[in-house]
């Protein structure tokens, strides 16, 4: 029960007793809201987070325009944390650096001079060494900031004023993109081409009912600053732009260089967005060392100012498209950029918006900026016209004005009374210099009055017409498009769109794997390795302490290893990718997603066209083509429903099943259905317990079992145990192994 204690009368501290859970939840909610609104999510109108907005505003206040001399970044950071953003200087400087990196920002908002990091992932120099100034793109975002275009609010200490949002001359949210993680939500918006976005905005001004599909005729897709090739299908991107959630696959751009005599090398000139080049080179080198990319021979970085990664094939017979498709699958040469267009709307409410909603919100903001700037200009004009009206009255009564100024003790009051002037008009007349009383000055005043009156009427007409406002918004965007259009170096599209070629990677990889005999060794605790050749004496194998041999399987490097688990799933592992037997190997669970509680029942190399008998502990089973067991996912392939017990190769025409009750039943194998997956049919009936073991044999060869000493025991009278499938069977014959199995484990 919550108990509130009134503060003491002597003015001491207030003590509040309340449940800890309520106190924590309320404070954490406050923290979450602060993170969402003031740190992680951008504003849909200008596409900026508070730290970026404060950086640009502080630089504009320092007059760091594109044409001026650059100033130290330390000065900018000091102003930002001292006046607007009470956080660490390191975080503010990192935000500044990102706005200046041409590989991070599609349209740089800060022009950096000095070391601002590179695409390899190296950090920027300290802020005392670097300098910066605003770019022309940043000026477009700030245009009108001094003309009451946006609201201002008090800073954290109440000593300064800062803008709530910037005027934003172009759709910066989508043009530069944004990423951030808040509490319970995140945002991830890829950068786009500003000219395409403006074209989409102009279409919405012309046809507000335009659909997302119509807009995508203008906005082809993301346009990453590092270029690359976008291979995401159009239908997928359409859904992403409709819902505001999805993803975009981007690949490195590459070309083939002929070296003569049938040899070639591949040169990568552009890499996916937000991939560090040095880490990519290291990743490719690890693929070579770990033998996980059989088609890749060598990789080296020959980059200078431009990216140049040279990739050499393992053999001249490898097709370049096949090699690159394999590397796209194995490395960061292809990445998927997640799209989650979670932003703050004009009221500060977070929400996921689609492409059309984002552009409509931007256009509404531009109209509001236009109206506010027009009203600001109208106020300036009316103030000037008011002064000009007073000046013209003075010129019409010049002699009387001169007499009042010369002879009256209080000329200002006399002028106000004599000509019905305001204080402002009287001050303007008294402040006029004698030389400005010439006739030419009067004509100039009349010309200025006429021009301002005409401009005032135009603004009044604009404020009265919503259609005229939208038209002028379009004119302004068209002017911006001329600055950021595809004809400019900055506006030219960098990322191209293409369909990914279809290549049979499995066949290509197998074609270049040297066929060698190996022995697969799997320990009881799940460590797997491959020894070259055949292991003659398993007792010489070494294992980790507390571990021992589980399975030893002869195979070849070109084989696919099938692993059958007790949960009824088959897992597939490429034998050529198994670790060497020099050490203890690697955990199998790093290669496939197999649960710790699941037991491995069988391990064998796949053979095309072969069939197997699968059976569950409950006594149900079927015949499955082994080709159906191949799984191309880490999660494996669910084949048998129930707790698995048996996996046997079909090598005969009869099946003998043995229950926990030590009863055996034999029946023809053709009584089992052939299925790709499922539960199967009843094999044997049990009052208690379940299926323990099974044996497949040929009728002509007869049945046999192997005792604990490894000797084969022929079973001449097996016909006495033949019965109908699903019956109980008969007790095992005398001399049958006490382990109740046809062969020892």
N, C-alpha and C positions, 0 to 999 in steps of 0.2 A: 504494500500500500504506500502510495507516494505521500510524503509529508513535507509541507512547505513551512519553513521557519522564517518569521518576519525579521528583517535586519534590526540590530540593536539601535536604541535611540541615540547612543553616543556617536553614531556615524561610522561604526566599525564595518568590516567586510561582511557581505551577505553570505550566509551559509545555506546551501540548498541541498536537501537530502532527496534523492530519487534513485530508482533502480538503475544499475549499471548498464543494463541492456538498452534502456531508453536513452540514456545519456550518450552512449556510444553510437547508436543508430542515428540520432539527431545530428551529432557532429560529423559522422561519416557522410551523411546525406549532404551536409553543407560542403564538405570537401569534394564530393562527387560533382555537385553542381558547379563548383568553382573550376574544377578540372575540365568539365565539358564546355563551359561557356567562356572561360578565360584562358584556355591553354591549348586544348587538343583539336577542337572542331573549328573549321573556317566559316566565315560569314558568306552566305550565298551571293551577296551583293558585290563585294570587292574581292572575295576569294582569299582573304588574309586572316591569319590568326592575330591576336593582340600584339605579340612581340614583333611580328613583321610590320604591322601597321604603325606601331610606335617607332620602329627603326626608320621607316620612310618619312614619317612626319618630323622626327627629330632632325633628319638630314635636310629636309626642306626648310626648317626653321634656321638651320645653319647655313642656308643658301648654297648648298652643295649641288648645284645644277650641273648638267652635262658639260656646259661650256666653261665652267670654273675650274680652278686648281683643286686637285684632290687633297683631302685632309686625312690625318691619321685616323685609323679605325678606333684607336683607344679613345679619341675625343668623342666619337659618335657613341661608343658603348658607355662612356662616362655620362653623357647627357641622358641617354635612355634610362640607365638604372638610377640616375640621380633625380630625374624629373617624372618619368612615366612608368617604368617597369621595375619594381623593387625585387629583383631576383639576382642570381649570380651573374657576374660578368662573363664567365665562361659560356654559359648557356646562351646569352645574348649574342656573344661574338660568333658562336657556332651558327646561329640563325642568320647573322649577317653574311658569313662566309657562304652559306648555302645559296643565298640570294644572288651571290656574285659568281657562282660556278656555272659555266656554260654546259657542263654535262649533267647538272642537277636541275637547272631551270630552263624551260623552253624559251622563255623571254626573260633575260636577265634584268632584274630590277636594280641592281647595284653594279657599278663598274669598278672592279677591284684592280688595284695596282700592287704588284708584289706576289708572293707565294700564297695562293689561295687553295692549295691542295691539288690533287690530280685524280685521274680516273683509276689509277692503281690503288687508291685508298690511302695515300699519304696525307697527313694532316697539314693544315695551313700553318704559316708562320705565326708567331705571337702578334697580337694586335698592335703592339708598339712599333712593329716593323712594316706593317701593311697600311695602305691608303685606299680611300674609296670616294666615290661620288655617285650621284643618281644617274640612271640611264634615261633615254627618251621614253621608254616604256613606263618607267616609274613616274615620269612627268605626266603621262596620260592618266595614270591612276590618281594623281594629286591635283589635276587641273580643276580649278574652281574651289579649292580648299579655303581660300581667303574671301570667297564671295558668298558665304552663308549657304553653301551647297549642301552641307550635312550638319547634323547636330554635334555639339561638343559637350563634354562632361568634365567634372573635376577629376584631377589625378588622385592618386592614393593618399597624398598628404594635403590636398586641397589648395596647394599653392599655384598650380598650373591648370591649364585646360588642354584636353586632348580630344581628337575626333572619335566619335563612336564608330564611324565607317568612313572610308574614302570615297570620293566621287566616282572613281572607276570608269575611265573612258573606254575600256574594252573588257570583255568577259574573262577576267583574270582567273576566276575559280577553275574553269575548264581549260583555259589556255596554259596555265602553269601547273595545274593539278595540286594535290595536297595529300599528305598522309598524317595520321595521328592516332594515338590510343588514349582514350579517356577511361572512365570508370563505367564498365558495363556496356560500352559502345566504342566503336572505332570508325575511322574514315580512311578511304583509299581511293583517290581520284587521279586517273592518268592525265598527263598533259595532252593538249590538242592544238591544232593549227588555228591561230586567231582569225585569219581571213575566212576560213571555213565556218567558224562560229559566227562571225559577223554576217556572212551570207545567210546562215540559218536564222539569225535575228531579223534580217531584212525580209526573209520569207514570212516570218511570223507577223511582222508589221503589215505585210501585204495580205496574208491569209492567216488570221488567228486560229482557224480551225485545222491548220496543217497538222498531220500526224507525225509520230516519231519516224516512221518510214520515209515520209517526205523530207524531214530534216536530215536524214541520213544520206539523201542524195547530195547534200552539201557537206555535211560532216562525215567524211569517209571512215573515220575511226581515230584512235589516239595518234598523236604525232610526237614521238619521244625525242628528247634533245640529242640522244646518242644514236638516233636513226634505227636501223634494224628492219626486219621484214615481219609484218604482222600476218600470221597464218590462221587467225581465228575466223571461223565461218561467219558469213554475213548474218545468217539467221540467229546465231548465238549472240552476236553483238547487238542485233536489234532487240533481243530480249533483255540484254544488259542495259541498254539505253532506255528501254520502256520501264523497267523496274528499279533501276539504280543499283542493282546488284548483279555480280557475275565475275567474269575474268577475261583477260586478253592474253593470248599467247604471242610472244615476240621472239624472233630468231635473229642470230647474227647474220650479217651480210657477208657473203664470200664469193670468191671468183677463182677459177682454175688458171694456173700459170704453167704453160708447157715448158719443159726443160730439155726437150729433144730426146731421141732414141726411145720414145714411148713413155718416158718418165714425166711426172708432173708433180706439182705441189699446190696446196690450197692456201690462199691468202685471205684471212678474215680482216675486213676493213671497218666493220661496225659491230658492236656487241650490244646485247640487250640492256635496257635501262636499269640502273642501280646495281649492275654487276661490276665488281671490282676486277680490273684486268689482271692484276698480279695474282689474285686468288683463283681466277679462271685458269691461268697458265699452270698454277700449282695443281689444280684439280685434274687437268688433262695429263699432267706428268704422273700423278698418282694412278690414273687409269692405266697408263703404260706399265708402271712398276707393278701394279696389282694384277696385270694381265686381264683386266676387265673390258678392254677395248681391243679385240683381236685384229681389227682392221687398221688400227692406228700405229704408225711407226715412230714418229718423233714430232715434237712441238717446240717452237722457239719464238721468242718475242723480239721482233725487229722494229718495234715502234719508236718513232721520234716524236714529232708534234702530232702526227696522225697515227691511228691504230694500224698495226701491221703484225698480225699473228700468223706465222707460217706453220702449216700442218702437213706432215709428210705421211703418205700411206705406207702400210706394211709391205705392199707389193704393188707393182705397176698394173697388175691385173684387177686391182680393186677399183670399182667404179666410184668416181668422186661423189655422186649423189648418194650412193649406198653408205660410203664412209661418213658423210656429214649427217645423214639421217641417224646413224648409230650414235654419233657424238651428241646430236640434239637430244637423244633419249637418255644419254648417260651423264651429261654435264650441263652447266649453266649457259651453254651456247644457245639454249632455248629456255625461257622462263615464262611463267604465267603471272601476269600482274593482276592482283585481285582488285575488283571494282566494288566499292561500297560508298556510294555518293551520299554520305551522312553529313549534313551541314546544318548551320543555324539559319533560320529564316529571319525576316525583317524584325520580328518580335523577339528574337533570341531563343526560339524554340527549336530543339534539335529534331531532325527527321531526315529520312532517305528520300531523295528526289530523283526523278528521271531527267533525261536530257531536256525535254520540252519545259518541264517545270523550272529547271535551273535557268534556262534562257529567258523565260517569262518573268522570273523574279529579277533578273538583271535588267530587263527592259523597264520594268516598273520602277526600279531604282533610278535608272537613267532619266525617266520622265520626271520623277520627283526632284532630281538634281537640276534638271532644266527649269522646272517651275520655280524652284528656290533661287537659282541664279538670276532668273528673269525678274523676280520680285526684288532681289537685291539691287539689280541694275536699275529697276524702276524707281526705287527709293533714291538712288544716287542722282538719277535724272531729275526727279521732282525737286530734290534739294537744290540742284544747280539751277533749274528753271526759276525757282523761287528767288534766288539771288539775282538772276538775270532780269527778272521782272522789276526788282527794286532798282537795279542799275539803269534800266531803260527809263524809269520814272525820273531818276536823277538827271539823265541826259536831256529829257524833255523840259526840265525845270532847272537847268544848269545855273542860271544867274541867281535864282533864289537859294539854291543849295549852297553856292559859294558865299552868299551874304550870311546865311545862317551859320555856316562853319566859321566865318571870319569874325562875326560880331556877337554871336550868342554865347552866354556862359555855359550852357548845357546843350550843345548842338545836337547830340544824339536824340534827346527827348523832343527837341523842337522838330527834327526831321520826322520822327515817328508820328507826331501830332499833325504836322503840316501835310504830309503825303500818305498818311495811313500805312506806314511801313512796320515791319516786324523788327525785333532786336537784331536778327541775323542780317536782314537787308540793310539796316542802318549801319551796322558794323562794317559791312562790305563797302558801303559808300564812303564812310570815313577812312577806310583803309586804302582807298583808291589813290594812286599816285597822280600828281598834277599832269604828268606827261600823257597819262592814259585818258585824258579828257578830250583828245583830238577827235575829229569827225570820223577818221578811219577806224578808231577804236569802237565808236558807236555802231558803225556798219558791221564790224566783226562780231560784236555782241548780238546784233540782230540775226546774222547768219547762223551763229551758234545756237541761238534760241529756236530758230526755225528747224534746224537739224535735230535738236534734242526733242522738240515737240513731235516731230515726225517719228522719231525712234520710240518715244513714249506711246504714241498711238499704236504703233506696231506691236509693242510688248503687251499693251492692254488687249489687243485683238488676239494675241497668242494665248494669254491667260484665260481668255473667254472661250477658246476653242480647243477641245480635247484632240480633235483630228489634226489641227495645226501643230499641237505639241508632239504627237506621235510622228508626224512628218519631219519635224525638225530633229527629233531623236534619230531618225533614219539618216538624215543628212549628216549629222555628226558622226555616226558609225561609218558611213561611206568615206568620210574624210580620214578616219582612223585606218580604214582598210587600205587606203592609198599608201599609208606609212608602213603597214605591216603585211602588205599583200604578197602574193606568190612571186611577183616580179622583183622583190627585194631579197637581199642575202639573208636577212633575218626571217622573212616570211615564207621562204621556199619550203615545201614539205620535205621532211627528212625521213620519215618512216613510210615505206611502201607496203601495199597489201598484195598478198599472193596466196595461192592454195598450196598446201604442203603436198609434195609428191608421195605417191603410194609405193613403198619399197618393202620387199620381203626381207626384213633384217635377219630373221632366224636362219633362213637359207644362206644368206650372204655370210653370216658369222660362222656357220658350220663349214662353209666351203673353204675357209681360211684357217681352220683349226687343224693342226697336225694330228693325225690319228695315231695314238699310242696306247698301249695297254697300261692300265692303272689298277690299283686296289683301293677301293673306298673304305675308309675306317671310320665307324661311328661309335663313340663311347656311350655307356649307359646314361651319362649325364648330358649327352647331346652335343659333344664336341666332334666336329667332322673334319676330315683331311683326306688327301689322296696321295698314295705312294706310287712312284713309278714302277711299272712291271708288276710281277706277282709276288705276294708275301707268302713265302714257303712256311715260315714258322711264326704263327701269331703270338706265341708266348714271348717273343723278343720285343714286342711293341711296348712302348712306354706311354703311360697315362699320368694325368695329374693325380695327386694324392687323394685317395678315397674314390677314384674312378676306375673303371675297367672296360674291357671290350664289350660292345653291345652287338654290332653287326660288322662283318667283314665281307665285302662284295667285290668280285672281279668285274671290271668294266673297261671302257675305253674313253679317251678324252672327248670323242664326238657323241657320246651317249647323253641321254637325258635320264637323270636319276629320279625314280619315283619313290616317294616316302608315304607309307600308309599309316594313318594315326587312328587311335582308338575312338575318336569322335566321328569317324566315317569319312574323313577328308583325305584326299591325295594332294601332296605337294610335289612340285617339280623343281629340280636343281640342275643347272648345266654343269656337267662333269668338268668341262674345261675351265670353269671358274672356281673350282674347289681349291682351298689353300694347300700348300705343300705339306708333306708329312715330316719335314725337318723339325717342326715344333709339335705342339699339341693340337694344332689346327685352330678353328674358330667355332664359336657356338652356332649351332644350326639355326637358332632363333634370331640371329642377325640376318639370315638369308630369307627365312619364311616366317610368317606370323603364326606360330604354333604356341598354344597355351602351355604353361609350365605343368599343369595338371594332366595334360594329355600324354598318353603312352604311345611310343612308336612300335608298331606291330610288325612291319615288314619294310625292307629296303631292297630295291632291285633296279637294274637298268631297263629302260623301256625298249620294247621290241614291237615294231609295227605289225599289226595283224594278229597279234597274240590275244588270247582270252584268259580271263581269270574268274575264279569262283570267289564271291564275297559273301560273308555271312556275319550276322550279328550275334551277340551274346544270348539274345532271346530265342535264337534258333530259326531265324528267317534268313533267306539268302537268294541269290540269283547269279547268273553268268553275265559278265560285263566285258565288252571289247576293251582291251588295254588302251587303245587310242583315246577312249573317253576319259581316261584318268589324267591325261596331260592338263596341267593347270598353268596359265601364264600370268597369274597374280600371286603376290606374296601371301594372300589369304588362303590360297589353295582352292580346291574344288570339292564341294560336298557331293559325295557319291552314294554312301550308304546311310540310311536313316536308322538311328539307334546306336547302341554301344557296339563298336566293331569288335570282332573276335578272330576272324579267319580271312586270309587272302592267299589263295592257292592258284598256281598256274594250271591251266587245263591241259593235261598231258595224257588223258585217257577218256574212257566212256562211262565209268562208274564212279560214284561218290560214296565214301564211308564217313559217317558222322558219329562223333562220340560225345556223350553228355557228361556232366559232372557226376551223374548217378552211375557211371561206368557201364552204360548200355550203348551198344553199337547198332546202327542201322545202315544198311547198304541199299542203294537204288540206282537206276540208270541216270546218268547226268542229263540226258535229254528231257527229263521231267522238270528241269529248272528253266524258267524263262530267261531269255537274253534281253537285258535292259541296260540303258546307259546310266541310270541312277534310280534310287527308290528304296523300298523296304524289302521287296522280294516275297517269296512264298515260304510257308512253314516247311522246315526240313525234318524236325524230330519233335515229338511231344515230350514235355517234362512236367512232372508234378512239382518238383522243386529243383533249384539250380538252373543251369542253362547249358549252352553249347561249350564244349571244352576244346575239341580238336576235330580235324577232318583230314581225309586222304582221298586224292584222285588217282585212279589206276585203270589200266586196261583189263578188260575181261579175259583176254587171251593170255596175258602175262600173269594174272593173278595178283592177290594182295599180299602185302608184307609190312612188317614194322621194324623199327630199329631200337634195340635195347640200350640200356644205359652205358654199356661197354662199346657201343658203336657197331654191333654185329647185326646183320640183317636176318630177321626171322620170317621164314616163309609161312603163309597162312593158307594151307591147302583147303580147309573146309569153310572158306569165307561165304560160300553159297548159302550156308545155313542161316546167315544173318541178313539175307536179302529180304526186303519187305516193301510195303507200300510207303511212299513218302508221307511224312507227317505222323507216322505211327511211333510207338515207344521204343521198339528195338529189343534186343536181347543183351544179357550181361556179357561182358568181354570174355574171351576164352581163357583157359588156364595158361599161365605163362606170360600173359599180357603185362607190359611194364606197370609198375606201381605208380608211376607218374601220371598214369591215365592219358598218355599221349602216344601217337603213332611214331613220333620221332622226338628225341630229347631237345630241349630248348638250348 
